[in-house]
Amino acid sequence: MLVRDAMSTAILSIGPDHTLRDAARMMAARRVGAAAVLDPDTSGIGILTERDILSAIGDGQDPDKERASEHLTSDLVFATPEWTLDKAAEAMSRGGFRHLIVLDESGDICGVVSVRDIVRVWSREATRA
């Protein structure tokens, strides 16, 4: 199975100046654990995860003042739709994260794949066998 078979194409994207509270509110409303952070000034793509928000709040930072751009996951790894789910799971395990932004051939975001997505597909495949 490939990443394209498991990824979500409904992507939550936010700007770098959104507060952590704004990001958390949008993530909760959409029931997602990560948001793509798009910075039009740098043409960069980042990711803010629920873990990033929890770490900031746990460190005593104010979610109404802290900006998404200040809390992006470091060492971001991007997947392609053609990656195998095994390769995606290995990248997540090696990097210690649960989400991968998926980029198409032109470098545009086409999806997000999570550990939950991979497990869902693998579970479905196991029940068919």
All heavy atoms as an XYZ file, in Angstrom:
970
protein
N       0.833     -1.175      0.000
C       0.000      0.000      0.000
C       0.885      1.248      0.000
O       1.969      1.241      0.561
C      -0.908      0.026      1.219
C      -1.878     -1.140      1.351
S      -3.155     -1.237      0.089
C      -4.070      0.240      0.369
N       0.338      2.304     -0.577
C       1.090      3.548     -0.715
C       0.490      4.650      0.142
O      -0.675      4.577      0.546
C       1.109      3.988     -2.181
C       1.706      2.992     -3.175
C       1.590      3.534     -4.594
C       3.150      2.672     -2.824
N       1.288      5.688      0.372
C       0.830      6.831      1.156
C      -0.452      7.400      0.573
O      -1.379      7.756      1.305
C       1.944      7.902      1.252
C       1.399      9.234      1.731
C       3.057      7.420      2.180
N      -0.555      7.469     -0.746
C      -1.767      8.026     -1.365
C      -3.024      7.248     -0.987
O      -4.121      7.786     -1.017
C      -1.613      8.123     -2.873
C      -1.791      6.817     -3.590
C      -1.925      7.020     -5.106
N      -1.169      5.998     -5.772
C      -0.035      6.188     -6.420
N       0.472      7.381     -6.517
N       0.591      5.194     -6.980
N      -2.882      5.974     -0.608
C      -4.025      5.153     -0.213
C      -4.496      5.446      1.210
O      -5.608      5.071      1.576
C      -3.663      3.664     -0.319
C      -3.248      3.271     -1.720
O      -3.907      3.717     -2.685
O      -2.242      2.540     -1.857
N      -3.645      6.108      2.003
C      -3.973      6.333      3.409
C      -4.106      7.810      3.771
O      -4.781      8.142      4.744
C      -2.888      5.715      4.294
N      -3.493      8.685      2.993
C      -3.423     10.104      3.383
C      -4.778     10.789      3.312
O      -5.667     10.380      2.581
C      -2.434     10.858      2.495
C      -2.899     11.054      1.074
S      -1.605     11.882      0.110
C      -2.577     12.351     -1.332
N      -4.882     11.834      4.103
C      -6.055     12.693      4.058
C      -5.746     13.845      3.117
O      -4.668     14.438      3.185
C      -6.353     13.243      5.456
O      -7.366     14.212      5.374
N      -6.688     14.152      2.243
C      -6.487     15.282      1.335
C      -7.178     16.538      1.848
O      -7.032     17.605      1.257
C      -6.997     14.950     -0.084
O      -8.367     14.572     -0.007
C      -6.180     13.823     -0.697
N      -7.899     16.413      2.948
C      -8.502     17.574      3.602
C      -7.485     18.092      4.609
O      -7.326     17.532      5.692
C      -9.800     17.184      4.295
N      -6.762     19.128      4.219
C      -5.630     19.609      4.997
C      -5.995     20.902      5.705
O      -6.530     21.821      5.086
C      -4.429     19.865      4.066
C      -4.106     18.598      3.289
C      -3.225     20.356      4.839
C      -3.620     18.881      1.904
N      -5.707     20.978      6.976
C      -5.859     22.229      7.706
C      -4.572     23.010      7.521
O      -3.498     22.539      7.892
C      -6.105     21.969      9.193
C      -6.104     23.205     10.096
C      -7.202     24.190      9.679
C      -6.245     22.807     11.545
N      -4.680     24.186      6.926
C      -3.503     25.040      6.798
C      -3.769     26.355      7.514
O      -4.890     26.882      7.478
C      -3.149     25.275      5.333
O      -4.180     25.924      4.654
N      -2.738     26.828      8.191
C      -2.825     28.076      8.941
C      -1.625     28.933      8.579
O      -0.662     28.459      7.981
C      -2.884     27.831     10.466
C      -1.599     27.173     10.971
C      -4.110     27.010     10.832
C      -1.512     27.071     12.484
N      -1.686     30.187      8.980
C      -0.573     31.095      8.757
C       0.375     31.096      9.942
O       0.017     30.662     11.045
N       1.572     31.603      9.750
C       2.573     31.601     10.817
C       2.214     32.504     11.994
O       2.721     32.323     13.095
C       3.839     32.086     10.118
C       3.357     32.852      8.936
C       2.074     32.188      8.514
N       1.325     33.483     11.780
C       0.972     34.413     12.842
C      -0.252     34.003     13.646
O      -0.639     34.708     14.581
C       0.767     35.816     12.265
C       2.070     36.426     11.795
O       3.120     36.129     12.401
O       2.046     37.194     10.822
N      -0.850     32.867     13.317
C      -1.942     32.376     14.155
C      -1.389     32.071     15.547
O      -0.273     31.575     15.684
C      -2.560     31.104     13.569
C      -3.548     31.374     12.496
N      -3.203     31.382     11.165
C      -4.873     31.637     12.556
C      -4.281     31.641     10.439
N      -5.308     31.804     11.258
N      -2.188     32.364     16.562
C      -1.761     32.017     17.917
C      -1.918     30.516     18.125
O      -2.641     29.839     17.379
C      -2.591     32.758     18.984
O      -3.939     32.286     18.919
C      -2.511     34.272     18.803
N      -1.267     30.029     19.170
C      -1.425     28.612     19.494
C      -2.874     28.294     19.847
O      -3.379     27.230     19.506
C      -0.492     28.215     20.638
C       0.999     28.269     20.337
C       1.797     27.774     21.544
C       1.350     27.469     19.086
N      -3.566     29.230     20.510
C      -4.973     28.992     20.831
C      -5.806     28.893     19.559
O      -6.658     28.026     19.424
C      -5.543     30.062     21.753
C      -6.990     29.721     22.171
C      -7.575     30.689     23.163
N      -6.769     30.934     24.329
C      -6.709     30.138     25.404
N      -7.402     29.010     25.433
N      -5.962     30.467     26.431
N      -5.559     29.805     18.605
C      -6.275     29.749     17.326
C      -6.037     28.405     16.646
O      -6.968     27.770     16.148
C      -5.812     30.860     16.378
C      -6.212     32.250     16.829
O      -7.190     32.380     17.587
O      -5.534     33.206     16.401
N      -4.778     27.998     16.619
C      -4.429     26.735     15.972
C      -5.117     25.566     16.666
O      -5.696     24.697     16.009
C      -2.912     26.541     15.968
N      -5.074     25.558     17.996
C      -5.711     24.476     18.752
C      -7.215     24.445     18.506
O      -7.803     23.372     18.343
C      -5.422     24.645     20.251
N      -7.820     25.611     18.452
C      -9.267     25.695     18.210
C      -9.611     25.115     16.835
O     -10.563     24.340     16.697
C      -9.716     27.153     18.310
C     -11.207     27.336     18.301
C     -11.607     28.791     18.530
N     -11.304     29.187     19.902
C     -10.549     30.242     20.240
N     -10.035     31.029     19.326
N     -10.341     30.522     21.510
N      -8.834     25.498     15.823
C      -9.103     24.991     14.466
C      -8.840     23.497     14.367
O      -9.594     22.762     13.721
C      -8.264     25.762     13.454
C      -8.746     27.179     13.237
S      -7.805     28.026     11.956
C      -6.432     28.640     12.923
N      -7.763     23.031     15.009
C      -7.455     21.604     14.976
C      -8.556     20.804     15.660
O      -8.963     19.750     15.160
C      -6.083     21.353     15.615
C      -4.936     21.879     14.766
S      -3.353     22.023     15.627
C      -2.999     20.345     16.051
N      -9.048     21.308     16.789
C     -10.127     20.615     17.502
C     -11.402     20.590     16.667
O     -12.077     19.552     16.592
C     -10.373     21.285     18.848
N     -11.725     21.711     16.032
C     -12.940     21.774     15.217
C     -12.877     20.813     14.045
O     -13.887     20.213     13.669
C     -13.171     23.204     14.718
N     -11.693     20.656     13.473
C     -11.529     19.763     12.322
C     -11.183     18.332     12.736
O     -11.088     17.447     11.900
C     -10.421     20.297     11.407
C     -10.721     21.644     10.767
C     -11.504     21.542      9.477
N     -10.840     20.810      8.450
C     -10.003     21.331      7.550
N      -9.754     22.618      7.553
N      -9.443     20.570      6.639
N     -10.947     18.145     14.040
C     -10.591     16.829     14.576
C      -9.337     16.270     13.917
O      -9.297     15.116     13.489
C     -11.764     15.867     14.468
C     -12.990     16.365     15.230
C     -14.171     15.441     15.104
N     -13.865     14.065     15.427
C     -14.007     13.489     16.621
N     -14.492     14.177     17.609
N     -13.690     12.226     16.819
N      -8.302     17.128     13.852
C      -7.003     16.726     13.308
C      -5.920     17.009     14.329
O      -6.082     17.868     15.198
C      -6.676     17.443     11.975
C      -7.689     17.065     10.903
C      -6.610     18.952     12.149
N      -4.825     16.306     14.229
C      -3.731     16.460     15.181
C      -2.593     17.315     14.687
O      -1.579     17.453     15.379
N      -2.746     17.887     13.489
C      -1.667     18.706     12.940
C      -2.229     19.697     11.934
O      -3.262     19.454     11.317
C      -0.623     17.825     12.264
N      -1.501     20.805     11.789
C      -1.857     21.813     10.792
C      -0.619     22.160      9.988
O       0.481     22.297     10.553
C      -2.396     23.071     11.469
N      -0.790     22.284      8.695
C       0.302     22.773      7.848
C       0.380     24.279      8.049
O      -0.636     24.968      8.044
C       0.037     22.443      6.389
N       1.584     24.787      8.253
C       1.783     26.216      8.445
C       2.444     26.750      7.185
O       3.559     26.355      6.842
C       2.646     26.503      9.689
C       2.837     28.005      9.873
C       2.012     25.879     10.936
N       1.721     27.618      6.499
C       2.198     28.156      5.233
C       2.597     29.608      5.425
O       1.789     30.430      5.852
C       1.115     28.042      4.167
C       0.526     26.648      3.965
C      -0.576     26.678      2.919
C       1.614     25.664      3.570
N       3.841     29.911      5.105
C       4.354     31.267      5.252
C       4.555     31.873      3.870
O       5.506     31.522      3.174
C       5.664     31.256      6.026
C       6.135     32.641      6.406
O       5.650     33.625      5.802
O       6.985     32.747      7.301
N       3.665     32.779      3.452
C       3.769     33.352      2.108
C       5.031     34.202      1.917
O       5.486     34.382      0.796
C       2.507     34.216      1.982
C       2.080     34.477      3.375
C       2.549     33.318      4.204
N       5.610     34.690      3.014
C       6.820     35.508      2.897
C       8.061     34.680      2.609
O       9.014     35.174      2.016
C       7.038     36.325      4.173
C       5.951     37.366      4.378
O       5.360     37.814      3.365
O       5.686     37.718      5.538
N       8.066     33.438      3.052
C       9.249     32.593      2.844
C       8.982     31.439      1.890
O       9.896     30.695      1.561
C       9.731     31.995      4.177
O       8.723     31.115      4.686
C      10.051     33.075      5.197
N       7.742     31.264      1.474
C       7.347     30.123      0.645
C       7.666     28.803      1.331
O       7.849     27.785      0.679
C       8.015     30.179     -0.732
O       7.644     31.346     -1.410
N       7.762     28.847      2.652
C       8.081     27.644      3.399
C       6.851     26.931      3.899
O       5.784     27.514      4.050
N       7.021     25.652      4.148
C       5.964     24.814      4.698
C       6.459     24.275      6.026
O       7.570     23.751      6.119
C       5.633     23.633      3.767
C       5.176     24.134      2.401
C       4.584     22.734      4.410
C       5.062     23.033      1.362
N       5.641     24.420      7.047
C       5.948     23.861      8.350
C       4.773     23.050      8.844
O       3.727     22.980      8.196
N       4.941     22.454      9.999
C       3.851     21.697     10.603
C       3.813     22.005     12.091
O       4.847     22.084     12.755
C       3.975     20.177     10.338
C       2.713     19.431     10.757
C       5.206     19.600     11.000
C       2.643     17.985     10.272
N       2.609     22.231     12.580
C       2.369     22.443     14.001
C       1.475     21.300     14.452
O       0.402     21.080     13.877
C       1.664     23.784     14.228
C       1.368     24.132     15.681
C       2.652     24.495     16.420
C       0.365     25.276     15.759
N       1.911     20.587     15.460
C       1.145     19.436     15.933
C       0.580     19.696     17.320
O       1.011     20.622     18.018
C       2.023     18.167     15.983
O       3.012     18.328     17.013
C       2.692     17.906     14.637
N      -0.350     18.851     17.700
C      -0.908     18.953     19.033
C       0.186     18.817     20.084
O       0.149     19.477     21.134
C      -2.021     17.922     19.233
C      -1.576     16.497     18.986
C      -2.728     15.533     18.756
O      -3.895     15.946     18.790
O      -2.451     14.348     18.531
N       1.183     18.009     19.818
C       2.302     17.838     20.744
C       3.085     19.141     20.890
O       3.524     19.496     21.983
C       3.226     16.727     20.256
C       4.333     16.412     21.241
C       5.260     15.343     20.730
N       4.556     14.117     20.428
C       5.084     13.090     19.789
N       6.320     13.157     19.344
N       4.385     12.007     19.558
N       3.275     19.885     19.784
C       3.959     21.176     19.843
C       3.199     22.152     20.735
O       3.795     22.894     21.522
C       4.112     21.779     18.438
C       4.947     20.920     17.512
O       5.925     20.288     17.970
O       4.615     20.880     16.305
N       1.879     22.168     20.599
C       1.050     23.068     21.404
C       1.107     22.670     22.876
O       1.282     23.513     23.760
C      -0.401     23.089     20.878
C      -0.435     23.695     19.463
C      -1.317     23.861     21.827
C      -1.763     23.538     18.746
N       0.997     21.374     23.158
C       1.068     20.903     24.547
C       2.408     21.226     25.183
O       2.468     21.627     26.350
C       0.827     19.391     24.604
C      -0.611     18.932     24.465
C      -0.670     17.410     24.346
C      -1.447     19.414     25.610
N       3.481     21.073     24.433
C       4.818     21.379     24.964
C       4.931     22.852     25.333
O       5.473     23.202     26.384
C       5.893     21.018     23.948
O       5.965     19.636     23.772
N       4.425     23.720     24.467
C       4.494     25.161     24.732
C       3.694     25.528     25.983
O       4.176     26.266     26.851
C       3.992     25.943     23.525
N       2.490     25.004     26.081
C       1.650     25.316     27.239
C       2.252     24.710     28.503
O       2.278     25.335     29.563
C       0.206     24.853     27.001
C      -0.418     25.693     25.880
C      -0.626     24.953     28.277
C      -1.758     25.201     25.398
N       2.772     23.493     28.376
C       3.427     22.849     29.515
C       4.647     23.616     30.001
O       4.986     23.581     31.185
N       5.291     24.347     29.092
C       6.446     25.174     29.451
C       6.022     26.525     30.018
O       6.865     27.378     30.292
C       7.343     25.406     28.237
C       8.137     24.176     27.841
O       8.275     23.254     28.686
O       8.633     24.142     26.701
N       4.708     26.749     30.145
C       4.208     27.982     30.732
C       4.020     29.126     29.753
O       3.803     30.268     30.154
N       4.073     28.836     28.471
C       3.908     29.892     27.475
C       2.427     30.206     27.279
O       1.574     29.331     27.431
C       4.583     29.478     26.173
C       6.083     29.315     26.373
C       6.801     28.869     25.123
O       6.247     28.874     24.048
N       8.055     28.484     25.280
N       2.146     31.432     26.934
C       0.774     31.916     26.799
C       0.231     31.571     25.407
O       0.719     32.102     24.404
C       0.735     33.429     27.005
C      -0.664     34.008     27.002
O      -1.602     33.340     26.511
O      -0.827     35.145     27.478
N      -0.781     30.699     25.308
C      -1.304     30.295     23.997
C      -1.974     31.434     23.238
O      -2.178     31.330     22.034
C      -2.302     29.184     24.328
C      -2.691     29.442     25.745
C      -1.488     30.047     26.406
N      -2.293     32.527     23.937
C      -2.896     33.672     23.258
C      -1.857     34.633     22.698
O      -2.199     35.526     21.923
C      -3.828     34.432     24.215
C      -5.042     33.598     24.565
O      -5.667     33.039     23.638
O      -5.356     33.488     25.772
N      -0.608     34.459     23.069
C       0.462     35.335     22.583
C       1.459     34.617     21.684
O       2.048     35.224     20.801
C       1.210     35.962     23.762
C       0.351     36.921     24.556
C       1.119     37.535     25.690
C       0.203     38.478     26.478
N       0.832     38.926     27.706
N       1.663     33.342     21.935
C       2.643     32.586     21.156
C       2.120     32.322     19.746
O       0.957     31.970     19.567
C       2.959     31.253     21.846
C       3.680     31.414     23.159
C       5.058     32.017     23.006
O       5.808     31.584     22.108
O       5.395     32.921     23.795
N       2.976     32.469     18.777
C       2.629     32.301     17.362
C       3.022     30.911     16.875
O       4.011     30.326     17.311
C       3.329     33.354     16.508
C       3.020     34.772     16.914
C       1.596     35.115     16.580
N       1.221     36.404     17.137
C       0.012     36.705     17.523
N      -0.958     35.829     17.405
N      -0.272     37.881     18.025
N       2.254     30.417     15.940
C       2.514     29.084     15.370
C       3.940     28.977     14.848
O       4.611     27.962     15.041
C       1.514     28.793     14.256
N       4.423     30.034     14.193
C       5.753     29.989     13.577
C       6.872     29.746     14.583
O       7.944     29.277     14.211
C       6.028     31.289     12.825
O       5.991     32.391     13.720
N       6.614     30.044     15.847
C       7.628     29.878     16.886
C       7.650     28.465     17.470
O       8.500     28.163     18.306
C       7.380     30.895     17.997
C       7.472     32.332     17.502
C       6.858     33.335     18.473
O       6.349     32.923     19.530
O       6.876     34.524     18.140
N       6.732     27.619     17.032
C       6.601     26.292     17.652
C       6.503     25.160     16.637
O       5.952     24.108     16.948
C       5.382     26.290     18.581
C       5.530     27.262     19.692
N       6.262     26.988     20.823
C       5.095     28.544     19.822
C       6.253     28.044     21.614
N       5.554     29.005     21.024
N       7.013     25.375     15.450
C       6.931     24.352     14.411
C       7.797     23.158     14.766
O       8.841     23.294     15.400
C       7.377     24.928     13.066
C       6.591     26.132     12.557
C       7.170     26.609     11.232
C       5.125     25.802     12.410
N       7.365     21.995     14.328
C       8.156     20.793     14.497
C       9.462     20.962     13.745
O       9.479     21.366     12.586
C       7.383     19.572     13.953
O       6.187     19.404     14.727
C       8.215     18.304     14.022
N      10.554     20.672     14.423
C      11.862     20.786     13.769
C      12.148     19.512     12.985
O      11.510     18.476     13.172
C      12.953     21.036     14.805
O      12.993     19.984     15.737
N      13.121     19.579     12.104
C      13.537     18.425     11.296
C      12.363     17.804     10.544
O      12.138     16.593     10.580
C      14.222     17.359     12.157
C      15.453     17.902     12.856
O      16.164     18.733     12.256
O      15.708     17.493     13.998
N      11.620     18.647      9.863
C      10.444     18.207      9.123
C      10.826     17.273      7.985
O      11.785     17.515      7.262
C       9.707     19.429      8.578
C       8.360     19.216      7.924
C       7.390     18.549      8.886
C       7.803     20.549      7.476
N      10.078     16.189      7.868
C      10.257     15.222      6.780
C       8.986     15.253      5.943
O       7.883     15.239      6.483
C      10.489     13.797      7.339
C      10.535     12.777      6.220
C      11.765     13.760      8.168
N       9.157     15.322      4.636
C       8.022     15.294      3.718
C       7.953     13.935      3.045
O       8.973     13.332      2.739
C       8.163     16.370      2.635
C       8.170     17.773      3.177
C       9.349     18.475      3.306
C       6.985     18.376      3.552
C       9.355     19.759      3.794
C       6.977     19.673      4.054
C       8.173     20.365      4.175
N       6.741     13.465      2.803
C       6.521     12.215      2.074
C       6.011     12.548      0.678
O       5.630     13.687      0.403
C       5.493     11.354      2.806
N       5.996     11.554     -0.175
C       5.358     11.679     -1.479
C       4.225     10.654     -1.532
O       4.242      9.664     -0.786
C       6.331     11.410     -2.649
O       6.667     10.019     -2.675
C       7.589     12.260     -2.525
N       3.260     10.861     -2.400
C       2.161      9.897     -2.495
C       2.628      8.497     -2.879
O       1.951      7.511     -2.582
C       1.257     10.483     -3.582
C       1.591     11.926     -3.639
C       3.042     12.025     -3.274
N       3.804      8.394     -3.501
C       4.307      7.100     -3.971
C       5.098      6.337     -2.928
O       5.487      5.190     -3.168
C       5.175      7.299     -5.226
C       4.395      7.773     -6.439
C       4.034      9.254     -6.370
O       4.803     10.053     -5.777
O       2.958      9.625     -6.867
N       5.371      6.956     -1.791
C       6.050      6.222     -0.723
C       5.184      5.045     -0.298
O       3.952      5.126     -0.303
C       6.236      7.107      0.495
C       7.431      7.990      0.501
C       8.163      8.411     -0.564
C       8.002      8.598      1.657
N       9.146      9.249     -0.140
C       9.079      9.378      1.213
C       7.710      8.572      3.013
C       9.873     10.112      2.091
C       8.485      9.299      3.883
C       9.563     10.055      3.431
N       5.814      3.967      0.113
C       5.056      2.872      0.715
C       4.678      3.278      2.136
O       5.324      4.152      2.738
C       5.884      1.577      0.780
O       7.000      1.786      1.650
C       6.346      1.135     -0.604
N       3.650      2.641      2.656
C       3.274      2.919      4.040
C       4.371      2.475      4.997
O       4.581      3.090      6.042
C       1.940      2.255      4.392
C       0.726      2.828      3.666
C      -0.545      2.122      4.137
C       0.611      4.332      3.854
N       5.098      1.427      4.626
C       6.233      0.993      5.442
C       7.283      2.092      5.530
O       7.826      2.357      6.605
C       6.870     -0.279      4.869
C       6.025     -1.509      5.087
O       5.273     -1.559      6.073
O       6.130     -2.443      4.267
N       7.581      2.735      4.415
C       8.578      3.809      4.400
C       8.097      4.988      5.242
O       8.874      5.585      5.996
C       8.856      4.257      2.964
C       9.929      5.322      2.862
C      10.272      5.628      1.420
C      11.378      6.681      1.336
N      11.780      6.934     -0.062
N       6.826      5.337      5.142
C       6.268      6.434      5.938
C       6.328      6.099      7.423
O       6.734      6.939      8.238
C       4.835      6.728      5.506
N       5.933      4.884      7.782
C       5.968      4.471      9.187
C       7.397      4.475      9.712
O       7.647      4.895     10.853
C       5.333      3.084      9.339
N       8.340      4.048      8.895
C       9.747      4.050      9.304
C      10.248      5.483      9.530
O      10.936      5.764     10.513
C      10.608      3.367      8.248
C      12.075      3.305      8.604
C      12.902      2.644      7.517
O      12.422      1.698      6.876
O      14.042      3.096      7.322
N       9.887      6.396      8.634
C      10.294      7.799      8.781
C       9.701      8.393     10.057
O      10.375      9.126     10.787
C       9.863      8.609      7.565
N       8.439      8.077     10.348
C       7.802      8.575     11.558
C       8.477      8.011     12.800
O       8.743      8.740     13.763
C       6.319      8.211     11.567
C       5.486      8.951     10.562
S       3.784      8.326     10.640
C       3.024      9.275      9.347
N       8.752      6.724     12.773
C       9.385      6.077     13.913
C      10.785      6.636     14.146
O      11.154      6.969     15.282
C       9.449      4.568     13.677
O      10.092      3.926     14.734
N      11.542      6.786     13.098
C      12.910      7.305     13.188
C      12.912      8.755     13.688
O      13.743      9.138     14.503
C      13.599      7.195     11.831
C      15.062      7.478     11.850
C      15.769      7.221     10.513
N      15.063      7.736      9.357
C      14.457      6.977      8.432
N      14.488      5.667      8.530
N      13.838      7.523      7.414
N      11.960      9.557     13.214
C      11.911     10.967     13.583
C      11.156     11.250     14.868
O      11.222     12.357     15.401
N      10.407     10.269     15.365
C       9.654     10.458     16.597
C       8.439     11.360     16.428
O       8.085     12.104     17.331
N       7.807     11.290     15.257
C       6.607     12.092     15.041
C       5.500     11.243     14.449
O       5.735     10.113     14.052
C       6.882     13.330     14.172
C       7.810     13.094     13.016
C       7.367     12.510     11.848
C       9.138     13.472     13.103
C       8.219     12.291     10.784
C      10.013     13.250     12.031
C       9.556     12.669     10.884
N       4.276     11.813     14.433
C       3.096     11.041     14.046
C       2.404     11.540     12.799
O       1.379     10.991     12.412
C       2.099     11.040     15.209
C       2.663     10.385     16.456
C       1.719     10.497     17.608
N       1.654     11.900     18.013
C       0.872     12.375     18.946
N       0.053     11.570     19.582
N       0.873     13.643     19.254
N       2.943     12.572     12.166
C       2.331     13.129     10.958
C       3.404     13.437      9.918
O       4.496     13.876     10.274
C       1.595     14.442     11.266
C       0.500     14.296     12.250
N       0.710     14.351     13.615
C      -0.821     14.104     12.083
C      -0.437     14.189     14.236
N      -1.379     14.039     13.333
N       3.058     13.230      8.665
C       3.919     13.629      7.543
C       3.091     14.447      6.569
O       1.983     14.045      6.198
C       4.455     12.402      6.791
C       5.463     11.506      7.477
C       5.710     10.255      6.635
C       6.761     12.250      7.712
N       3.627     15.580      6.166
C       3.009     16.331      5.083
C       3.419     15.647      3.788
O       4.576     15.259      3.615
C       3.465     17.798      5.102
C       2.881     18.498      6.336
C       3.040     18.522      3.831
C       3.297     19.940      6.504
N       2.464     15.498      2.881
C       2.707     14.818      1.609
C       2.751     15.879      0.509
O       1.829     16.682      0.369
C       1.602     13.775      1.318
C       1.913     13.015      0.037
C       1.446     12.819      2.504
N       3.842     15.857     -0.253
C       4.026     16.810     -1.348
C       3.927     16.104     -2.689
O       4.435     14.989     -2.849
C       5.401     17.487     -1.248
C       5.706     18.248      0.035
C       7.111     18.849     -0.035
C       4.670     19.325      0.296
N       3.293     16.774     -3.661
C       3.231     16.223     -5.011
C       4.523     16.532     -5.763
O       5.458     17.102     -5.196
C       1.990     16.724     -5.759
C       1.982     18.223     -5.979
O       3.043     18.877     -5.893
O       0.886     18.765     -6.256
N       4.567     16.164     -7.039
C       5.780     16.316     -7.847
C       6.245     17.770     -7.933
O       7.434     18.045     -8.073
C       5.578     15.805     -9.278
C       4.937     14.446     -9.417
C       3.405     14.508     -9.284
O       2.754     15.385     -9.884
O       2.869     13.664     -8.557
N       5.317     18.710     -7.852
C       5.680     20.125     -7.972
C       6.023     20.757     -6.626
O       6.332     21.950     -6.569
C       4.538     20.900     -8.640
O       3.376     20.835     -7.839
N       5.977     19.983     -5.547
C       6.307     20.502     -4.228
C       5.148     21.127     -3.488
O       5.334     21.753     -2.451
N       3.935     20.962     -4.021
C       2.739     21.481     -3.363
C       2.169     20.428     -2.411
O       2.268     19.222     -2.670
C       1.671     21.859     -4.389
C       2.091     23.035     -5.256
O       2.796     23.931     -4.753
O       1.711     23.044     -6.447
N       1.542     20.896     -1.349
C       0.923     19.968     -0.398
C      -0.283     19.299     -1.050
O      -1.157     19.969     -1.586
C       0.468     20.693      0.874
C       1.661     21.327      1.583
C      -0.252     19.725      1.811
C       1.275     22.173      2.787
N      -0.311     17.982     -0.989
C      -1.461     17.252     -1.522
C      -2.133     16.390     -0.458
O      -3.169     15.795     -0.709
C      -1.066     16.414     -2.737
S       0.158     15.142     -2.417
N      -1.537     16.340      0.737
C      -2.145     15.556      1.792
C      -1.322     15.535      3.057
O      -0.236     16.101      3.116
N      -1.875     14.868      4.052
C      -1.207     14.613      5.317
C      -1.496     13.169      5.670
O      -2.625     12.703      5.519
C      -1.718     15.539      6.439
C      -1.112     15.158      7.786
C      -1.434     16.995      6.127
N      -0.473     12.465      6.119
C      -0.676     11.084      6.554
C      -0.236     10.987      8.008
O       0.786     11.549      8.401
C       0.069     10.068      5.647
C       1.564     10.227      5.727
C      -0.360      8.648      5.957
N      -1.041     10.301      8.798
C      -0.753     10.143     10.224
C      -0.561      8.661     10.543
O      -0.923      7.785      9.750
C      -1.895     10.709     11.065
O      -3.045      9.889     10.928
N      -0.034      8.425     11.722
C       0.102      7.042     12.192
C      -1.274      6.384     12.200
O      -1.430      5.238     11.776
C       0.739      7.005     13.595
C       0.640      5.618     14.200
C       2.182      7.455     13.543
N      -2.275      7.122     12.629
C      -3.645      6.584     12.673
C      -4.115      6.163     11.283
O      -4.747      5.128     11.115
C      -4.594      7.623     13.259
C      -6.008      7.101     13.399
C      -6.898      8.139     13.998
N      -6.304      8.569     15.250
C      -6.976      9.114     16.251
N      -8.253      9.325     16.140
N      -6.368      9.464     17.350
N      -3.795      6.971     10.264
C      -4.171      6.631      8.882
C      -3.521      5.320      8.456
O      -4.159      4.469      7.834
C      -3.741      7.736      7.912
C      -4.436      9.058      8.149
O      -5.607      9.051      8.578
O      -3.801     10.101      7.900
N      -2.249      5.181      8.791
C      -1.517      3.974      8.397
C      -2.083      2.748      9.100
O      -2.333      1.719      8.476
C      -0.008      4.144      8.680
C       0.576      5.208      7.746
C       0.735      2.814      8.520
C       1.998      5.623      8.065
N      -2.327      2.866     10.385
C      -2.886      1.741     11.145
C      -4.257      1.355     10.601
O      -4.574      0.174     10.462
C      -2.948      2.072     12.653
C      -3.764      1.048     13.420
C      -1.549      2.176     13.224
N      -5.060      2.361     10.258
C      -6.397      2.092      9.704
C      -6.291      1.258      8.427
O      -6.994      0.257      8.261
C      -7.117      3.410      9.424
C      -8.492      3.260      8.821
C      -9.180      4.599      8.560
N      -8.320      5.686      8.123
C      -7.914      5.876      6.854
N      -8.298      5.047      5.913
N      -7.134      6.890      6.542
N      -5.388      1.636      7.528
C      -5.233      0.905      6.267
C      -4.670     -0.478      6.517
O      -5.164     -1.465      5.953
C      -4.351      1.707      5.274
C      -3.966      0.864      4.079
C      -5.062      2.972      4.842
N      -3.657     -0.583      7.363
C      -3.084     -1.896      7.655
C      -4.107     -2.803      8.326
O      -4.165     -3.994      8.026
C      -1.841     -1.754      8.537
C      -0.604     -1.342      7.800
C      -0.403     -1.372      6.438
C       0.598     -0.859      8.365
N       0.865     -0.914      6.145
C       1.499     -0.601      7.310
C       1.012     -0.602      9.672
C       2.782     -0.111      7.520
C       2.288     -0.115      9.880
C       3.159      0.117      8.815
N      -4.938     -2.254      9.214
C      -5.976     -3.069      9.868
C      -6.999     -3.570      8.860
O      -7.430     -4.724      8.915
C      -6.685     -2.257     10.938
O      -5.808     -1.925     11.970
N      -7.376     -2.701      7.945
C      -8.328     -3.075      6.899
C      -7.745     -4.192      6.035
O      -8.434     -5.148      5.693
C      -8.665     -1.860      6.051
C      -9.860     -2.062      5.156
C     -10.233     -0.842      4.346
N     -10.062      0.425      5.067
C      -9.575      1.529      4.536
N      -9.211      1.569      3.263
N      -9.459      2.633      5.240
N      -6.480     -4.064      5.700
C      -5.806     -5.080      4.883
C      -5.716     -6.416      5.630
O      -5.908     -7.468      5.033
C      -4.400     -4.610      4.489
C      -4.389     -3.534      3.441
C      -4.950     -4.029      2.120
O      -4.451     -5.047      1.584
O      -5.909     -3.394      1.628
N      -5.449     -6.349      6.920
C      -5.325     -7.583      7.727
C      -6.655     -8.329      7.805
O      -6.672     -9.563      7.798
C      -4.812     -7.253      9.118
N      -7.750     -7.600      7.875
C      -9.056     -8.266      7.968
C      -9.478     -8.871      6.642
O     -10.291     -9.775      6.604
C     -10.149     -7.299      8.460
O     -10.252     -6.196      7.574
C      -9.874     -6.826      9.865
N      -8.916     -8.359      5.550
C      -9.217     -8.924      4.223
C      -8.437    -10.204      3.959
O      -8.833    -10.998      3.133
C      -8.885     -7.913      3.112
C      -9.819     -6.758      3.058
C      -9.466     -5.868      1.910
N     -10.218     -4.621      1.994
C      -9.890     -3.516      1.396
N      -8.794     -3.478      0.663
N     -10.616     -2.447      1.524
N      -7.317    -10.358      4.642
C      -6.451    -11.518      4.393
C      -7.007    -12.776      5.011
O      -7.836    -12.847      5.810
C      -5.060    -11.245      4.961
